[in-house]
Amino acid sequence: MNKLKKRLFDAMSRRPLIIDGAMGTELQARGLPAGGLPESFVLEHADKLRGIHEEYFAAGADIVLTNTFGATRYRLEEYPGMKERVAEINEKAVAIARAATHGDPDKFVAGDIGPSGLVLEPMGEAKFEYVYELFREQARALARGGPDLIVIETIMDIRELKAAIIATREVYDGPIFASMFYQEGARTMTGTDPLTHVTVALACGADGIGANCSMGPEGLLPVLAQMAENTSAPLLVEPNAGLPQLVQGKTVFPGSPQYMAEYAVEFAKLGVNVIGGCCGTNPRHIRAIADAVRNTPVAAPRKEPNESRLASRWQTVRIGSEHPVAVVGERINPTNRKKLAASIQAFDPGVITKDAESQVAAGALILDCNVGVPMIDEPAAMQWAVKTLQGAVKCPLSIDSPNVKALELGLIECEGRPLINSITAEEGRLDPVPVIAKYGGAVIALLVDDDGIPADVAGRRHVLKKILECTDRHGIARRDVYIDCLTLPVSAEPRQCINTLRAILELKQEFGVRSVLGVSNISFGMPMREMLTGHFLSMALAYGLDLPIINPLSDEMRRAVDSANLLLARDKQGMTFTVRYAALEREEKAAEAAPSRSAGRKTPKVSVPAQAGASVDVMRDAEQIIGVPLPKGATAAHKGPPPLNRKGELAGKGNPPYVETGDKLGNEIAAAIIDGDDSSVPGLCETALKSGLTPLDVNNRFLIAGMGEVGRRFALREYFLPQVMRSANAMKAAFGVLKAEMQRRAQGKAEKPRGTVVIATVKGDVHDIGKNIVIAVLENYGYRMVDLGKNVPTEAIVKAAVENKADIVGLSALMTTTMTRMPEVIKALREAGWNGPVVIGGAVTSVEYAREINAAAHAEDAIAAVKVANDLLEKFKVGA
């Protein structure tokens, strides 16, 4: 631990530290005009800025944030002449904050990094590498200024957070805190939960984790509670002073200093190390927080869970003896699979997507991804495959390649924390380690060197020491190194089976590593291969195997894993085993009782339910058998009419429900929209048109039905923005086919849009992520969208509404200081004679606010915006 980290960590060990409150409102109180650049105070009003820092220190803050929240090149280019001054602004901001400490060693300066202002792929168009460079430039400038720590905050997308942390860590060796913006339900707007946030951020090099802005403290308390349960790393919280309200034309946050102080005490009891405020807080709030926390007993140090973790954007897989065995699905490997190889060569997602979905449905928690087709551009193929798999399933990935560039592109594309397969002690095979460490991956280490596979445990120990010397040097934790002790065929090496098992047990205990094993090779050349492999898998799990790489579609393998989980006390109350096998036992007994009807019948196969849960009948049987209610979360996968599968046919138990359109092909089109399958939906639409259906039939009966189900899942928080955007892209692909057909039938005449929407982020607000998502979704519903961009003057909005004969005007604001522009725009529109409906949106707006300013409606999100727009068109009789 370097001096910067030691100084901060020592201070946090004595008591919670207090960080400052809002900066924007303090700047406005000192003359910053609406829409002005906050960072301009660094260059033009250094004394006023230093005074704000001094006020926060005087109120009891231990840490102040530099005035650099929006000081990346991309965000500064909104203001003429500023993007060239990135380095100057960031360095000088640190110096101004440092001057406010007056040399007090107990006061800390935190360099502040906010969102880039861009939407990364796959939701947007920004490349990871470009956003990484934006953050790297800012972090380098901050580092030159010499802050005591850097806080990355208000990030909504875990992939953007990865870019920010990795870029900052590359140029700064002090403490880094990584804070995200959460919504109700303890997830970010893009679907990430606190455990995944913790897992990914710490793996990428953050020292501390946090949550800021978002809701009031009551909304962030459960978020921080989850974080506290899952890491011993320092925690930071900066909640808003409640949700904003409009009172007599002014934005007011209801959270009083006392209200914030009461919750600060609760955060301190959880063991949160840094406590402050965000929007709506000022020095009075910070003083109350400091006074309250000062009298709160120091919480006991939090313990680090004894587990390893891999993660996607959506979920984290816990790996360790306290958790069920995490199966790695092996089927996405083109070796001896001609159809898969051809699919990878053509960058056709069909086969790889089907393989992914079937393995996850069968119980795989991690998927291995190998694209090693001869003569292929493997780096490009790996990047495509990772992107495709992340769009198809929610589980973490294992990126499998000996090609360092393919591994790097796979790591860059990965939204969570992957497993890398693999490194060895052979010459050149440790080259990927620096790249794996940089991007936060865990790694499989094959215990082989240039002399081959060691014959005994001692030889494997020697190889492991060479590998660990490299991984230790690059900062990969031992618990994130998964040793593969290698499985040799028992037909050729009968003594090696026990050596492999002993190596797993002994090397894990000695070195603190995890283990992984491809088990199927054990039975090569033997009869009854599945049975033999299943028994070996059970033995390996008993010896401490953490990650078996298997075919999860094999009944034998699934039964071995389920039985091991039960017998090794990794299946609490035997719940999973009971639920999965009660129905099988009942069917077998029924078959035995009716031999005449079951003559020649095979033993029914176990259908392992998808992660959503089991079927209704099996769940009820499980409750009766074990005599206790099912735990929360063990719910039926579907209630009501039998669900449909991906092809629009009746689905088996455990499959997710799709929609019934009254047409088999229509069901498949709707399912493609729900799944965001933009590659197959055009062909399906063409088939529907050839069958005699009109473009309006296809749209109204099938596409809208599919998007309606997307909206339902979004409302229930089963879907988040990435899935919505994929479905929107599928809609766009479908509309391309329908539009071409409509133009052909109209002999080339231009299609009339459903309606025209002029949309803008109001003056003074440079946030447009949500607005851009609304545009993408509404365009796919046939609306003509006139996007005026962000920070748009009132007169420009009025002019565009009149000139484009807008049916609807949409206004967006993310800042409480700019939402008051909305009534100004509405008033100006009416004065200009435009009397159509105005819809408002943005994190700080609400239905109540819409009523108060006489807006026609409030749209909470992009899906809601569709219904709002459709209803308003009908109500105002426009666009007909």
Secondary structure, 3 states (H helix, E strand, C coil): CCHHHHHHHHHHHHCCEEECCCCHHHHHHCCCCCCCCCCHHHHHCHHHHHHHHHHHHHHCCCEEECCCCCCCHHHHCCCCCCHHHHHHHHHHHHHHHHHHHCCCCCCEEEEEECCCCCCECCCCCECHHHHHHHHHHHHHHHHHHCCCEEEEEEECCHHHHHHHHHHHHHHCCCCEEEEECEECCCEECCCCCHHHHHHHHHHHCCCEEEEEECCCHHHHHHHHHHHHHHCCCCEEEEECCCCCEEECCEEECCCCHHHHHHHHHHHHHHCCCEECCCCCCCHHHHHHHHHHHHCCCCCCCCCCCCCEEEECCCCEEEECCCCCCCCEECCCCCCCCHHHHHHHHCCCHHHHHHHHHHHHHCCCCEEEEECCCCCCCHHHHHHHHHHHHHHHCCCCEEEECCCHHHHHHHHHHCCCECEEEEECCCCCCCCCHHHHHHCCCEEEEECCECCECCCCHHHHHHHHHHHHHHHHHCCCCHHHEEEECCCCCCCCCCCHHHHHHHHHHHHHHHHCCEEEEECHHHHCCCCCHHHHHHHHHHHHHHCCCCEEEECCCCHHHHHHHHHHHHHCCCCHHHHHHHHHHHHHHHHHHHHHHCCCCCCCCCCCCCCCCCCCCCCHHHHHHHHHHHCCCCCCCCCCCCCCCCCECCCCCECCCCCCCCCCCCCHHHHHHHHHHHHCCCCCHHHHHHHHHHCCCCHHHHHHHHHHHHHHHHHHHHHCCCCCHHHHHHHHHHHHHHHHHHHHHHHHHCCCCCCCCCEEEEEEEECCCCCCHHHHHHHHHHHCCCEEEEECCCCECHHHHHHHHHHCCCCEEEEECCCCCCCCHHHHHHHHHHHCCCCCCEEEECCCCCHHHHHHCCCCEECCCHHHHHHHHHHHHHHHCCCC
